[in-house]
Amino acid sequence: MIVSISYSIDFDEVPKTVKGFLENDVHTELTGQITEAVNEAVSALEGGNENTVRAIQKVDQIREALVKLDMRLSDCSNILKGYQRELLAEPPAPTQEAVADPDLASIQQDLGKLVQQMKEAEIGSADR
């Protein structure tokens, strides 16, 4: 059974992680198990003592390994496409709140008016 898993990493770590997948999974599989299985299949068919049953088993083993390898390569490709898409994406437009935010000078001016109104209100209530 094939399942998909996910985990979180820093955005800047994506290329390094995919590189690790390629080096550790893809390269190892190609230079290790697949190469060994190909050599065994060839050996089973050499000489006058061909063992076709063994060769068939090894060819099937190679095919299964290639399917797994293709899935890993597809994962790497999809991850890198998403990474590239994010790199090339335009920065998000400012939100309406950010556009509507008053500047500091405006806030200080409004506070000054409120303080003045409070002082006038205190003077007015003290006269009564």
SVG drawing of the C-alpha trace seen along z (x, -y; Angstrom):
<svg xmlns="http://www.w3.org/2000/svg" viewBox="-23 -78 51 103">
<polyline fill="none" stroke="black" stroke-width="0.4" points="0.0,0.0 1.3,-3.4 0.6,-6.4 1.5,-10.0 3.0,-11.7 3.9,-15.3 6.0,-17.3 7.1,-20.8 10.5,-22.4 11.7,-26.0 11.1,-27.3 14.9,-27.8 15.5,-24.1 13.4,-22.8 16.3,-22.5 18.6,-20.8 15.8,-18.3 15.1,-17.4 18.8,-17.0 18.9,-14.6 16.0,-12.6 17.8,-12.4 21.2,-11.5 19.9,-9.1 16.9,-7.5 17.2,-7.8 20.9,-7.5 21.3,-4.7 18.4,-2.8 19.9,-3.1 23.5,-2.3 22.5,0.3 19.5,2.6 18.5,2.0 22.0,2.4 22.4,5.5 19.1,7.0 20.0,6.2 23.3,7.9 21.6,11.0 19.0,11.1 21.8,10.9 23.8,13.6 20.7,15.9 20.5,15.7 24.2,16.2 26.0,19.3 24.4,22.5 22.6,22.8 19.8,20.1 17.5,19.7 14.6,17.9 12.5,18.2 15.2,16.4 15.6,13.8 11.8,13.2 11.9,12.7 14.7,10.2 13.1,8.3 9.9,8.0 11.9,6.9 13.5,4.2 10.2,3.0 8.8,2.7 11.9,0.8 11.5,-1.5 7.8,-2.2 8.9,-3.2 11.7,-5.3 9.3,-7.0 7.1,-7.9 10.0,-9.5 11.1,-11.4 7.5,-12.6 7.6,-13.8 10.8,-15.6 9.5,-17.2 6.3,-18.4 8.1,-19.8 10.5,-21.7 7.7,-23.0 5.9,-24.3 9.1,-25.9 9.8,-27.6 6.2,-28.8 6.6,-30.5 9.9,-32.0 8.4,-33.5 5.1,-34.6 4.5,-38.3 4.4,-39.5 0.9,-39.8 -0.8,-43.1 -1.4,-45.2 -4.6,-44.4 -7.4,-47.0 -6.5,-47.4 -2.9,-48.2 -4.0,-50.8 -6.5,-52.4 -4.1,-52.6 -3.5,-56.2 0.1,-57.4 1.7,-58.2 1.3,-62.0 -2.4,-61.6 -2.8,-59.5 -0.8,-62.0 -3.0,-64.8 -6.2,-63.0 -4.8,-62.3 -4.0,-65.9 -7.6,-66.9 -9.0,-64.3 -6.7,-65.6 -7.9,-69.2 -11.5,-68.1 -11.0,-66.4 -9.4,-69.4 -12.2,-71.6 -14.7,-69.2 -13.0,-69.3 -12.9,-73.1 -16.6,-73.2 -17.6,-70.8 -15.5,-72.6 -17.3,-75.9 -20.7,-74.4"/>
</svg>
